[in-house]
């Protein structure tokens, strides 16, 4: 029963986060390095699972490791990304809101002015 506890825990959390809870699948494999839980969700839900700057994924992984520690197991969580990697490319800093790019001003003509 303790072996399935980690799978049920991850499924319960993720199903509450995503829009398509029926598509949530957690596979469990055990090897010499410990337990590996592999999470698969609907491609449209991957953003909910990852969260802003990966915070949600990090929190789920931390909680999963705590559950594993209670059962004397080393548990890791792998999140399957959709085929084709639907992550958007990072925007350049200059496009970020509130970031003002320093524009170059041609100052060659200013040197010729007599004041």
PDB file as gemmi writes it, atoms N, CA and C in Angstrom:
CRYST1    1.000    1.000    1.000  90.00  90.00  90.00 P 1                      
ATOM      1  N   UNK A   1       0.822  -1.202   0.000  1.00  0.00           N  
ATOM      2  CA  UNK A   1       0.000   0.000   0.000  1.00  0.00           C  
ATOM      3  C   UNK A   1       0.860   1.258   0.000  1.00  0.00           C  
ATOM      4  N   UNK A   2       1.977   1.248   0.764  1.00  0.00           N  
ATOM      5  CA  UNK A   2       2.844   2.422   0.825  1.00  0.00           C  
ATOM      6  C   UNK A   2       3.462   2.711  -0.535  1.00  0.00           C  
ATOM      7  N   UNK A   3       3.631   1.674  -1.341  1.00  0.00           N  
ATOM      8  CA  UNK A   3       4.216   1.858  -2.666  1.00  0.00           C  
ATOM      9  C   UNK A   3       3.295   2.678  -3.563  1.00  0.00           C  
ATOM     10  N   UNK A   4       2.013   2.496  -3.427  1.00  0.00           N  
ATOM     11  CA  UNK A   4       1.063   3.214  -4.280  1.00  0.00           C  
ATOM     12  C   UNK A   4       0.715   4.595  -3.725  1.00  0.00           C  
ATOM     13  N   UNK A   5       1.090   4.850  -2.490  1.00  0.00           N  
ATOM     14  CA  UNK A   5       0.737   6.107  -1.848  1.00  0.00           C  
ATOM     15  C   UNK A   5       1.304   7.313  -2.604  1.00  0.00           C  
ATOM     16  N   UNK A   6       2.538   7.204  -3.082  1.00  0.00           N  
ATOM     17  CA  UNK A   6       3.147   8.318  -3.799  1.00  0.00           C  
ATOM     18  C   UNK A   6       2.437   8.585  -5.130  1.00  0.00           C  
ATOM     19  N   UNK A   7       2.035   7.535  -5.821  1.00  0.00           N  
ATOM     20  CA  UNK A   7       1.315   7.698  -7.092  1.00  0.00           C  
ATOM     21  C   UNK A   7      -0.036   8.361  -6.850  1.00  0.00           C  
ATOM     22  N   UNK A   8      -0.768   7.891  -5.859  1.00  0.00           N  
ATOM     23  CA  UNK A   8      -2.085   8.462  -5.546  1.00  0.00           C  
ATOM     24  C   UNK A   8      -1.962   9.923  -5.134  1.00  0.00           C  
ATOM     25  N   UNK A   9      -0.911  10.233  -4.399  1.00  0.00           N  
ATOM     26  CA  UNK A   9      -0.682  11.602  -3.945  1.00  0.00           C  
ATOM     27  C   UNK A   9      -0.471  12.543  -5.129  1.00  0.00           C  
ATOM     28  N   UNK A  10       0.430  12.174  -6.035  1.00  0.00           N  
ATOM     29  CA  UNK A  10       0.707  13.020  -7.200  1.00  0.00           C  
ATOM     30  C   UNK A  10      -0.540  13.147  -8.070  1.00  0.00           C  
ATOM     31  N   UNK A  11      -1.222  12.037  -8.303  1.00  0.00           N  
ATOM     32  CA  UNK A  11      -2.448  12.081  -9.114  1.00  0.00           C  
ATOM     33  C   UNK A  11      -3.482  13.031  -8.496  1.00  0.00           C  
ATOM     34  N   UNK A  12      -3.669  12.936  -7.188  1.00  0.00           N  
ATOM     35  CA  UNK A  12      -4.666  13.769  -6.514  1.00  0.00           C  
ATOM     36  C   UNK A  12      -4.350  15.254  -6.653  1.00  0.00           C  
ATOM     37  N   UNK A  13      -3.094  15.617  -6.465  1.00  0.00           N  
ATOM     38  CA  UNK A  13      -2.701  17.026  -6.571  1.00  0.00           C  
ATOM     39  C   UNK A  13      -2.866  17.521  -7.997  1.00  0.00           C  
ATOM     40  N   UNK A  14      -2.336  16.785  -8.950  1.00  0.00           N  
ATOM     41  CA  UNK A  14      -2.334  17.240 -10.337  1.00  0.00           C  
ATOM     42  C   UNK A  14      -3.749  17.295 -10.898  1.00  0.00           C  
ATOM     43  N   UNK A  15      -4.594  16.340 -10.546  1.00  0.00           N  
ATOM     44  CA  UNK A  15      -5.969  16.342 -11.053  1.00  0.00           C  
ATOM     45  C   UNK A  15      -6.736  17.573 -10.596  1.00  0.00           C  
ATOM     46  N   UNK A  16      -6.375  18.126  -9.452  1.00  0.00           N  
ATOM     47  CA  UNK A  16      -7.024  19.343  -8.963  1.00  0.00           C  
ATOM     48  C   UNK A  16      -6.513  20.597  -9.667  1.00  0.00           C  
ATOM     49  N   UNK A  17      -5.342  20.519 -10.268  1.00  0.00           N  
ATOM     50  CA  UNK A  17      -4.714  21.676 -10.905  1.00  0.00           C  
ATOM     51  C   UNK A  17      -5.118  21.815 -12.367  1.00  0.00           C  
ATOM     52  N   UNK A  18      -5.222  20.690 -13.069  1.00  0.00           N  
ATOM     53  CA  UNK A  18      -5.403  20.720 -14.525  1.00  0.00           C  
ATOM     54  C   UNK A  18      -6.866  20.838 -14.947  1.00  0.00           C  
ATOM     55  N   UNK A  19      -7.068  21.192 -16.215  1.00  0.00           N  
ATOM     56  CA  UNK A  19      -8.413  21.308 -16.769  1.00  0.00           C  
ATOM     57  C   UNK A  19      -8.936  19.968 -17.273  1.00  0.00           C  
ATOM     58  N   UNK A  20      -8.034  19.015 -17.526  1.00  0.00           N  
ATOM     59  CA  UNK A  20      -8.413  17.696 -18.043  1.00  0.00           C  
ATOM     60  C   UNK A  20      -7.935  16.603 -17.096  1.00  0.00           C  
ATOM     61  N   UNK A  21      -8.582  16.451 -15.943  1.00  0.00           N  
ATOM     62  CA  UNK A  21      -8.100  15.482 -14.949  1.00  0.00           C  
ATOM     63  C   UNK A  21      -8.137  14.032 -15.449  1.00  0.00           C  
ATOM     64  N   UNK A  22      -8.980  13.732 -16.407  1.00  0.00           N  
ATOM     65  CA  UNK A  22      -9.046  12.372 -16.933  1.00  0.00           C  
ATOM     66  C   UNK A  22      -7.808  11.964 -17.711  1.00  0.00           C  
ATOM     67  N   UNK A  23      -7.016  12.944 -18.136  1.00  0.00           N  
ATOM     68  CA  UNK A  23      -5.801  12.667 -18.914  1.00  0.00           C  
ATOM     69  C   UNK A  23      -4.551  12.535 -18.051  1.00  0.00           C  
ATOM     70  N   UNK A  24      -4.694  12.674 -16.742  1.00  0.00           N  
ATOM     71  CA  UNK A  24      -3.536  12.585 -15.844  1.00  0.00           C  
ATOM     72  C   UNK A  24      -3.152  11.118 -15.669  1.00  0.00           C  
ATOM     73  N   UNK A  25      -1.861  10.845 -15.882  1.00  0.00           N  
ATOM     74  CA  UNK A  25      -1.361   9.477 -15.739  1.00  0.00           C  
ATOM     75  C   UNK A  25      -0.010   9.528 -15.027  1.00  0.00           C  
ATOM     76  N   UNK A  26       0.155   8.690 -14.017  1.00  0.00           N  
ATOM     77  CA  UNK A  26       1.420   8.616 -13.286  1.00  0.00           C  
ATOM     78  C   UNK A  26       1.921   7.180 -13.356  1.00  0.00           C  
ATOM     79  N   UNK A  27       3.119   6.996 -13.930  1.00  0.00           N  
ATOM     80  CA  UNK A  27       3.760   5.681 -13.985  1.00  0.00           C  
ATOM     81  C   UNK A  27       4.844   5.624 -12.926  1.00  0.00           C  
ATOM     82  N   UNK A  28       5.003   4.453 -12.308  1.00  0.00           N  
ATOM     83  CA  UNK A  28       5.973   4.289 -11.227  1.00  0.00           C  
ATOM     84  C   UNK A  28       6.964   3.197 -11.597  1.00  0.00           C  
ATOM     85  N   UNK A  29       8.254   3.530 -11.550  1.00  0.00           N  
ATOM     86  CA  UNK A  29       9.298   2.538 -11.765  1.00  0.00           C  
ATOM     87  C   UNK A  29      10.290   2.606 -10.609  1.00  0.00           C  
ATOM     88  N   UNK A  30      10.838   1.460 -10.270  1.00  0.00           N  
ATOM     89  CA  UNK A  30      11.794   1.371  -9.170  1.00  0.00           C  
ATOM     90  C   UNK A  30      13.097   0.790  -9.721  1.00  0.00           C  
ATOM     91  N   UNK A  31      14.218   1.437  -9.387  1.00  0.00           N  
ATOM     92  CA  UNK A  31      15.524   0.899  -9.760  1.00  0.00           C  
ATOM     93  C   UNK A  31      16.497   1.135  -8.608  1.00  0.00           C  
ATOM     94  N   UNK A  32      17.788   0.943  -8.867  1.00  0.00           N  
ATOM     95  CA  UNK A  32      18.785   1.076  -7.801  1.00  0.00           C  
ATOM     96  C   UNK A  32      18.902   2.502  -7.277  1.00  0.00           C  
ATOM     97  N   UNK A  33      18.434   3.496  -8.053  1.00  0.00           N  
ATOM     98  CA  UNK A  33      18.512   4.886  -7.609  1.00  0.00           C  
ATOM     99  C   UNK A  33      17.284   5.323  -6.822  1.00  0.00           C  
ATOM    100  N   UNK A  34      16.246   4.501  -6.802  1.00  0.00           N  
ATOM    101  CA  UNK A  34      15.038   4.848  -6.061  1.00  0.00           C  
ATOM    102  C   UNK A  34      13.797   4.720  -6.917  1.00  0.00           C  
ATOM    103  N   UNK A  35      12.802   5.515  -6.584  1.00  0.00           N  
ATOM    104  CA  UNK A  35      11.514   5.476  -7.265  1.00  0.00           C  
ATOM    105  C   UNK A  35      11.442   6.650  -8.234  1.00  0.00           C  
ATOM    106  N   UNK A  36      10.991   6.365  -9.448  1.00  0.00           N  
ATOM    107  CA  UNK A  36      10.776   7.416 -10.428  1.00  0.00           C  
ATOM    108  C   UNK A  36       9.309   7.429 -10.793  1.00  0.00           C  
ATOM    109  N   UNK A  37       8.663   8.567 -10.538  1.00  0.00           N  
ATOM    110  CA  UNK A  37       7.277   8.766 -10.945  1.00  0.00           C  
ATOM    111  C   UNK A  37       7.309   9.610 -12.210  1.00  0.00           C  
ATOM    112  N   UNK A  38       6.660   9.128 -13.256  1.00  0.00           N  
ATOM    113  CA  UNK A  38       6.613   9.852 -14.514  1.00  0.00           C  
ATOM    114  C   UNK A  38       5.195  10.343 -14.730  1.00  0.00           C  
ATOM    115  N   UNK A  39       5.040  11.654 -14.791  1.00  0.00           N  
ATOM    116  CA  UNK A  39       3.735  12.288 -14.916  1.00  0.00           C  
ATOM    117  C   UNK A  39       3.472  12.680 -16.358  1.00  0.00           C  
ATOM    118  N   UNK A  40       2.309  12.288 -16.857  1.00  0.00           N  
ATOM    119  CA  UNK A  40       1.874  12.677 -18.190  1.00  0.00           C  
ATOM    120  C   UNK A  40       0.515  13.355 -18.063  1.00  0.00           C  
ATOM    121  N   UNK A  41       0.381  14.528 -18.681  1.00  0.00           N  
ATOM    122  CA  UNK A  41      -0.887  15.260 -18.666  1.00  0.00           C  
ATOM    123  C   UNK A  41      -1.244  15.658 -20.091  1.00  0.00           C  
ATOM    124  N   UNK A  42      -2.448  16.137 -20.263  1.00  0.00           N  
ATOM    125  CA  UNK A  42      -2.891  16.659 -21.549  1.00  0.00           C  
ATOM    126  C   UNK A  42      -1.956  17.802 -21.938  1.00  0.00           C  
ATOM    127  N   UNK A  43      -1.513  17.865 -23.204  1.00  0.00           N  
ATOM    128  CA  UNK A  43      -0.585  18.936 -23.610  1.00  0.00           C  
ATOM    129  C   UNK A  43      -1.076  20.343 -23.285  1.00  0.00           C  
ATOM    130  N   UNK A  44      -2.376  20.556 -23.291  1.00  0.00           N  
ATOM    131  CA  UNK A  44      -2.886  21.894 -22.980  1.00  0.00           C  
ATOM    132  C   UNK A  44      -2.776  22.220 -21.490  1.00  0.00           C  
ATOM    133  N   UNK A  45      -2.509  21.223 -20.655  1.00  0.00           N  
ATOM    134  CA  UNK A  45      -2.420  21.424 -19.208  1.00  0.00           C  
ATOM    135  C   UNK A  45      -0.995  21.557 -18.688  1.00  0.00           C  
ATOM    136  N   UNK A  46      -0.005  21.413 -19.548  1.00  0.00           N  
ATOM    137  CA  UNK A  46       1.383  21.393 -19.073  1.00  0.00           C  
ATOM    138  C   UNK A  46       1.752  22.702 -18.371  1.00  0.00           C  
ATOM    139  N   UNK A  47       1.201  23.813 -18.813  1.00  0.00           N  
ATOM    140  CA  UNK A  47       1.489  25.103 -18.171  1.00  0.00           C  
ATOM    141  C   UNK A  47       0.996  25.162 -16.739  1.00  0.00           C  
ATOM    142  N   UNK A  48      -0.152  24.539 -16.476  1.00  0.00           N  
ATOM    143  CA  UNK A  48      -0.679  24.504 -15.110  1.00  0.00           C  
ATOM    144  C   UNK A  48       0.244  23.701 -14.196  1.00  0.00           C  
ATOM    145  N   UNK A  49       0.792  22.612 -14.723  1.00  0.00           N  
ATOM    146  CA  UNK A  49       1.642  21.726 -13.924  1.00  0.00           C  
ATOM    147  C   UNK A  49       3.008  22.352 -13.683  1.00  0.00           C  
ATOM    148  N   UNK A  50       3.553  23.016 -14.707  1.00  0.00           N  
ATOM    149  CA  UNK A  50       4.859  23.647 -14.557  1.00  0.00           C  
ATOM    150  C   UNK A  50       4.744  24.902 -13.691  1.00  0.00           C  
ATOM    151  N   UNK A  51       3.751  25.733 -13.973  1.00  0.00           N  
ATOM    152  CA  UNK A  51       3.552  26.951 -13.191  1.00  0.00           C  
ATOM    153  C   UNK A  51       4.503  28.054 -13.609  1.00  0.00           C  
ATOM    154  N   UNK A  52       4.279  29.217 -13.035  1.00  0.00           N  
ATOM    155  CA  UNK A  52       5.106  30.380 -13.358  1.00  0.00           C  
ATOM    156  C   UNK A  52       6.534  30.139 -12.867  1.00  0.00           C  
ATOM    157  N   UNK A  53       7.470  30.210 -13.789  1.00  0.00           N  
ATOM    158  CA  UNK A  53       8.896  29.990 -13.514  1.00  0.00           C  
ATOM    159  C   UNK A  53       9.147  28.638 -12.841  1.00  0.00           C  
ATOM    160  N   UNK A  54       8.278  27.657 -13.100  1.00  0.00           N  
ATOM    161  CA  UNK A  54       8.478  26.306 -12.583  1.00  0.00           C  
ATOM    162  C   UNK A  54       8.121  26.120 -11.116  1.00  0.00           C  
ATOM    163  N   UNK A  55       7.458  27.103 -10.526  1.00  0.00           N  
ATOM    164  CA  UNK A  55       7.174  27.037  -9.089  1.00  0.00           C  
ATOM    165  C   UNK A  55       6.238  25.893  -8.724  1.00  0.00           C  
ATOM    166  N   UNK A  56       5.214  25.656  -9.539  1.00  0.00           N  
ATOM    167  CA  UNK A  56       4.266  24.590  -9.220  1.00  0.00           C  
ATOM    168  C   UNK A  56       4.948  23.227  -9.318  1.00  0.00           C  
ATOM    169  N   UNK A  57       5.708  23.009 -10.378  1.00  0.00           N  
ATOM    170  CA  UNK A  57       6.424  21.745 -10.543  1.00  0.00           C  
ATOM    171  C   UNK A  57       7.399  21.525  -9.391  1.00  0.00           C  
ATOM    172  N   UNK A  58       8.089  22.569  -8.996  1.00  0.00           N  
ATOM    173  CA  UNK A  58       9.047  22.464  -7.888  1.00  0.00           C  
ATOM    174  C   UNK A  58       8.336  22.095  -6.584  1.00  0.00           C  
ATOM    175  N   UNK A  59       7.170  22.703  -6.361  1.00  0.00           N  
ATOM    176  CA  UNK A  59       6.408  22.409  -5.142  1.00  0.00           C  
ATOM    177  C   UNK A  59       5.918  20.961  -5.140  1.00  0.00           C  
ATOM    178  N   UNK A  60       5.406  20.494  -6.272  1.00  0.00           N  
ATOM    179  CA  UNK A  60       4.934  19.108  -6.354  1.00  0.00           C  
ATOM    180  C   UNK A  60       6.090  18.143  -6.120  1.00  0.00           C  
ATOM    181  N   UNK A  61       7.249  18.438  -6.705  1.00  0.00           N  
ATOM    182  CA  UNK A  61       8.429  17.571  -6.506  1.00  0.00           C  
ATOM    183  C   UNK A  61       8.855  17.545  -5.041  1.00  0.00           C  
ATOM    184  N   UNK A  62       8.836  18.701  -4.399  1.00  0.00           N  
ATOM    185  CA  UNK A  62       9.217  18.759  -2.981  1.00  0.00           C  
ATOM    186  C   UNK A  62       8.274  17.928  -2.129  1.00  0.00           C  
ATOM    187  N   UNK A  63       6.971  18.088  -2.343  1.00  0.00           N  
ATOM    188  CA  UNK A  63       5.992  17.312  -1.577  1.00  0.00           C  
ATOM    189  C   UNK A  63       6.119  15.815  -1.850  1.00  0.00           C  
ATOM    190  N   UNK A  64       6.398  15.462  -3.096  1.00  0.00           N  
ATOM    191  CA  UNK A  64       6.570  14.048  -3.456  1.00  0.00           C  
ATOM    192  C   UNK A  64       7.783  13.458  -2.742  1.00  0.00           C  
ATOM    193  N   UNK A  65       8.855  14.218  -2.658  1.00  0.00           N  
ATOM    194  CA  UNK A  65      10.055  13.732  -1.948  1.00  0.00           C  
ATOM    195  C   UNK A  65       9.770  13.546  -0.462  1.00  0.00           C  
ATOM    196  N   UNK A  66       8.941  14.412   0.115  1.00  0.00           N  
ATOM    197  CA  UNK A  66       8.577  14.280   1.526  1.00  0.00           C  
ATOM    198  C   UNK A  66       7.783  12.994   1.755  1.00  0.00           C  
ATOM    199  N   UNK A  67       6.823  12.724   0.853  1.00  0.00           N  
ATOM    200  CA  UNK A  67       6.051  11.486   0.948  1.00  0.00           C  
ATOM    201  C   UNK A  67       6.979  10.283   0.857  1.00  0.00           C  
ATOM    202  N   UNK A  68       7.941  10.344  -0.057  1.00  0.00           N  
ATOM    203  CA  UNK A  68       8.912   9.257  -0.198  1.00  0.00           C  
ATOM    204  C   UNK A  68       9.749   9.074   1.052  1.00  0.00           C  
ATOM    205  N   UNK A  69      10.187  10.174   1.641  1.00  0.00           N  
ATOM    206  CA  UNK A  69      11.013  10.106   2.845  1.00  0.00           C  
ATOM    207  C   UNK A  69      10.254   9.458   4.003  1.00  0.00           C  
ATOM    208  N   UNK A  70       8.946   9.730   4.074  1.00  0.00           N  
ATOM    209  CA  UNK A  70       8.132   9.095   5.120  1.00  0.00           C  
ATOM    210  C   UNK A  70       8.113   7.583   4.962  1.00  0.00           C  
ATOM    211  N   UNK A  71       8.249   7.128   3.722  1.00  0.00           N  
ATOM    212  CA  UNK A  71       8.235   5.689   3.445  1.00  0.00           C  
ATOM    213  C   UNK A  71       9.634   5.136   3.179  1.00  0.00           C  
ATOM    214  N   UNK A  72      10.663   5.878   3.605  1.00  0.00           N  
ATOM    215  CA  UNK A  72      12.055   5.467   3.436  1.00  0.00           C  
ATOM    216  C   UNK A  72      12.401   5.147   1.989  1.00  0.00           C  
ATOM    217  N   UNK A  73      11.941   5.978   1.070  1.00  0.00           N  
ATOM    218  CA  UNK A  73      12.233   5.797  -0.347  1.00  0.00           C  
ATOM    219  C   UNK A  73      12.682   7.117  -0.950  1.00  0.00           C  
ATOM    220  N   UNK A  74      13.573   7.021  -1.898  1.00  0.00           N  
ATOM    221  CA  UNK A  74      14.016   8.207  -2.639  1.00  0.00           C  
ATOM    222  C   UNK A  74      13.115   8.323  -3.867  1.00  0.00           C  
ATOM    223  N   UNK A  75      12.272   9.344  -3.881  1.00  0.00           N  
ATOM    224  CA  UNK A  75      11.276   9.494  -4.946  1.00  0.00           C  
ATOM    225  C   UNK A  75      11.585  10.735  -5.772  1.00  0.00           C  
ATOM    226  N   UNK A  76      11.604  10.566  -7.085  1.00  0.00           N  
ATOM    227  CA  UNK A  76      11.791  11.683  -8.007  1.00  0.00           C  
ATOM    228  C   UNK A  76      10.607  11.732  -8.952  1.00  0.00           C  
ATOM    229  N   UNK A  77      10.276  12.937  -9.390  1.00  0.00           N  
ATOM    230  CA  UNK A  77       9.150  13.142 -10.296  1.00  0.00           C  
ATOM    231  C   UNK A  77       9.655  13.700 -11.611  1.00  0.00           C  
ATOM    232  N   UNK A  78       9.309  13.006 -12.698  1.00  0.00           N  
ATOM    233  CA  UNK A  78       9.628  13.473 -14.049  1.00  0.00           C  
ATOM    234  C   UNK A  78       8.321  13.882 -14.705  1.00  0.00           C  
ATOM    235  N   UNK A  79       8.303  15.061 -15.299  1.00  0.00           N  
ATOM    236  CA  UNK A  79       7.105  15.546 -15.981  1.00  0.00           C  
ATOM    237  C   UNK A  79       7.340  15.436 -17.481  1.00  0.00           C  
ATOM    238  N   UNK A  80       6.554  14.589 -18.141  1.00  0.00           N  
ATOM    239  CA  UNK A  80       6.675  14.435 -19.588  1.00  0.00           C  
ATOM    240  C   UNK A  80       6.164  15.681 -20.279  1.00  0.00           C  
ATOM    241  N   UNK A  81       6.995  16.248 -21.147  1.00  0.00           N  
ATOM    242  CA  UNK A  81       6.564  17.397 -21.929  1.00  0.00           C  
ATOM    243  C   UNK A  81       5.909  16.892 -23.201  1.00  0.00           C  
ATOM    244  N   UNK A  82       4.955  17.647 -23.732  1.00  0.00           N  
ATOM    245  CA  UNK A  82       4.276  17.218 -24.954  1.00  0.00           C  
ATOM    246  C   UNK A  82       5.251  17.085 -26.124  1.00  0.00           C  
ATOM    247  N   UNK A  83       4.874  16.264 -27.093  1.00  0.00           N  
ATOM    248  CA  UNK A  83       5.685  16.085 -28.295  1.00  0.00           C  
ATOM    249  C   UNK A  83       5.923  17.436 -28.955  1.00  0.00           C  
ATOM    250  N   UNK A  84       7.138  17.663 -29.401  1.00  0.00           N  
ATOM    251  CA  UNK A  84       7.444  18.906 -30.096  1.00  0.00           C  
ATOM    252  C   UNK A  84       7.807  20.049 -29.173  1.00  0.00           C  
ATOM    253  N   UNK A  85       7.792  19.820 -27.881  1.00  0.00           N  
ATOM    254  CA  UNK A  85       8.184  20.860 -26.930  1.00  0.00           C  
ATOM    255  C   UNK A  85       7.432  22.150 -27.119  1.00  0.00           C  
ATOM    256  N   UNK A  86       6.238  22.240 -26.571  1.00  0.00           N  
ATOM    257  CA  UNK A  86       5.382  23.392 -26.815  1.00  0.00           C  
ATOM    258  C   UNK A  86       5.766  24.617 -25.993  1.00  0.00           C  
ATOM    259  N   UNK A  87       6.868  24.552 -25.286  1.00  0.00           N  
ATOM    260  CA  UNK A  87       7.284  25.733 -24.527  1.00  0.00           C  
ATOM    261  C   UNK A  87       7.590  26.872 -25.478  1.00  0.00           C  
ATOM    262  N   UNK A  88       7.134  28.033 -25.097  1.00  0.00           N  
ATOM    263  CA  UNK A  88       7.418  29.209 -25.910  1.00  0.00           C  
ATOM    264  C   UNK A  88       8.871  29.606 -25.707  1.00  0.00           C  
ATOM    265  N   UNK A  89       9.517  30.123 -26.758  1.00  0.00           N  
ATOM    266  CA  UNK A  89      10.887  30.605 -26.564  1.00  0.00           C  
ATOM    267  C   UNK A  89      10.885  31.804 -25.629  1.00  0.00           C  
ATOM    268  N   UNK A  90      11.953  31.933 -24.875  1.00  0.00           N  
ATOM    269  CA  UNK A  90      12.057  33.048 -23.935  1.00  0.00           C  
ATOM    270  C   UNK A  90      12.129  34.351 -24.692  1.00  0.00           C  
ATOM    271  N   UNK A  91      11.467  35.356 -24.129  1.00  0.00           N  
ATOM    272  CA  UNK A  91      11.525  36.679 -24.733  1.00  0.00           C  
ATOM    273  C   UNK A  91      12.837  37.342 -24.360  1.00  0.00           C  
ATOM    274  N   UNK A  92      13.305  38.203 -25.235  1.00  0.00           N  
ATOM    275  CA  UNK A  92      14.507  38.970 -24.940  1.00  0.00           C  
ATOM    276  C   UNK A  92      14.202  39.963 -23.821  1.00  0.00           C  
ATOM    277  N   UNK A  93      15.227  40.305 -23.042  1.00  0.00           N  
ATOM    278  CA  UNK A  93      15.040  41.266 -21.957  1.00  0.00           C  
ATOM    279  C   UNK A  93      14.466  42.587 -22.446  1.00  0.00           C  
ATOM    280  N   UNK A  94      14.823  42.976 -23.660  1.00  0.00           N  
ATOM    281  CA  UNK A  94      14.360  44.261 -24.173  1.00  0.00           C  
ATOM    282  C   UNK A  94      12.862  44.269 -24.416  1.00  0.00           C  
ATOM    283  N   UNK A  95      12.256  43.104 -24.544  1.00  0.00           N  
ATOM    284  CA  UNK A  95      10.810  43.035 -24.764  1.00  0.00           C  
ATOM    285  C   UNK A  95      10.033  42.960 -23.458  1.00  0.00           C  
ATOM    286  N   UNK A  96      10.714  42.760 -22.371  1.00  0.00           N  
ATOM    287  CA  UNK A  96      10.049  42.600 -21.087  1.00  0.00           C  
ATOM    288  C   UNK A  96       9.433  43.906 -20.641  1.00  0.00           C  
ATOM    289  N   UNK A  97       8.258  43.816 -20.087  1.00  0.00           N  
ATOM    290  CA  UNK A  97       7.543  45.000 -19.626  1.00  0.00           C  
ATOM    291  C   UNK A  97       8.349  45.700 -18.536  1.00  0.00           C  
ATOM    292  N   UNK A  98       8.447  46.993 -18.629  1.00  0.00           N  
ATOM    293  CA  UNK A  98       9.164  47.758 -17.605  1.00  0.00           C  
ATOM    294  C   UNK A  98      10.652  47.859 -17.865  1.00  0.00           C  
ATOM    295  N   UNK A  99      11.155  47.176 -18.882  1.00  0.00           N  
ATOM    296  CA  UNK A  99      12.578  47.224 -19.193  1.00  0.00           C  
ATOM    297  C   UNK A  99      12.776  48.250 -20.292  1.00  0.00           C  
ATOM    298  N   UNK A 100      13.614  49.236 -20.028  1.00  0.00           N  
ATOM    299  CA  UNK A 100      13.848  50.281 -21.025  1.00  0.00           C  
ATOM    300  C   UNK A 100      15.229  50.085 -21.624  1.00  0.00           C  
ATOM    301  N   UNK A 101      15.234  49.860 -22.917  1.00  0.00           N  
ATOM    302  CA  UNK A 101      16.490  49.645 -23.618  1.00  0.00           C  
ATOM    303  C   UNK A 101      17.140  51.010 -23.868  1.00  0.00           C  
ATOM    304  N   UNK A 102      18.417  51.084 -23.602  1.00  0.00           N  
ATOM    305  CA  UNK A 102      19.134  52.331 -23.846  1.00  0.00           C  
ATOM    306  C   UNK A 102      19.351  52.459 -25.349  1.00  0.00           C  
ATOM    307  N   UNK A 103      18.851  53.521 -25.909  1.00  0.00           N  
ATOM    308  CA  UNK A 103      19.006  53.728 -27.339  1.00  0.00           C  
ATOM    309  C   UNK A 103      20.268  54.528 -27.600  1.00  0.00           C  
ATOM    310  N   UNK A 104      20.939  54.181 -28.672  1.00  0.00           N  
ATOM    311  CA  UNK A 104      22.156  54.903 -29.051  1.00  0.00           C  
ATOM    312  C   UNK A 104      21.779  56.219 -29.738  1.00  0.00           C  
ATOM    313  N   UNK A 105      22.433  57.255 -29.322  1.00  0.00           N  
ATOM    314  CA  UNK A 105      22.198  58.575 -29.911  1.00  0.00           C  
ATOM    315  C   UNK A 105      23.481  58.988 -30.618  1.00  0.00           C  
ATOM    316  N   UNK A 106      23.339  59.438 -31.849  1.00  0.00           N  
ATOM    317  CA  UNK A 106      24.500  59.884 -32.609  1.00  0.00           C  
ATOM    318  C   UNK A 106      24.965  61.233 -32.043  1.00  0.00           C  
ATOM    319  N   UNK A 107      26.126  61.240 -31.415  1.00  0.00           N  
ATOM    320  CA  UNK A 107      26.652  62.473 -30.785  1.00  0.00           C  
ATOM    321  C   UNK A 107      27.755  63.118 -31.596  1.00  0.00           C  
ATOM    322  N   UNK A 108      28.043  62.583 -32.784  1.00  0.00           N  
ATOM    323  CA  UNK A 108      29.127  63.145 -33.610  1.00  0.00           C  
ATOM    324  C   UNK A 108      28.874  64.608 -33.968  1.00  0.00           C  
ATOM    325  N   UNK A 109      27.643  64.958 -34.254  1.00  0.00           N  
ATOM    326  CA  UNK A 109      27.346  66.323 -34.670  1.00  0.00           C  
ATOM    327  C   UNK A 109      27.400  67.303 -33.496  1.00  0.00           C  
ATOM    328  N   UNK A 110      27.254  66.815 -32.297  1.00  0.00           N  
ATOM    329  CA  UNK A 110      27.256  67.686 -31.120  1.00  0.00           C  
ATOM    330  C   UNK A 110      28.661  68.275 -30.914  1.00  0.00           C  
ATOM    331  N   UNK A 111      29.688  67.541 -31.263  1.00  0.00           N  
ATOM    332  CA  UNK A 111      31.049  68.008 -31.077  1.00  0.00           C  
ATOM    333  C   UNK A 111      31.379  69.231 -31.922  1.00  0.00           C  
ATOM    334  N   UNK A 112      30.667  69.440 -33.007  1.00  0.00           N  
ATOM    335  CA  UNK A 112      30.935  70.573 -33.885  1.00  0.00           C  
ATOM    336  C   UNK A 112      30.208  71.833 -33.466  1.00  0.00           C  
ATOM    337  N   UNK A 113      29.328  71.744 -32.495  1.00  0.00           N  
ATOM    338  CA  UNK A 113      28.571  72.925 -32.075  1.00  0.00           C  
ATOM    339  C   UNK A 113      29.438  73.854 -31.252  1.00  0.00           C  
ATOM    340  N   UNK A 114      29.293  75.118 -31.480  1.00  0.00           N  
ATOM    341  CA  UNK A 114      30.006  76.109 -30.669  1.00  0.00           C  
ATOM    342  C   UNK A 114      28.990  76.752 -29.747  1.00  0.00           C  
ATOM    343  N   UNK A 115      29.262  76.679 -28.473  1.00  0.00           N  
ATOM    344  CA  UNK A 115      28.340  77.243 -27.501  1.00  0.00           C  
ATOM    345  C   UNK A 115      28.975  78.431 -26.819  1.00  0.00           C  
TER     346      UNK A 115                                                      
END                                                                             
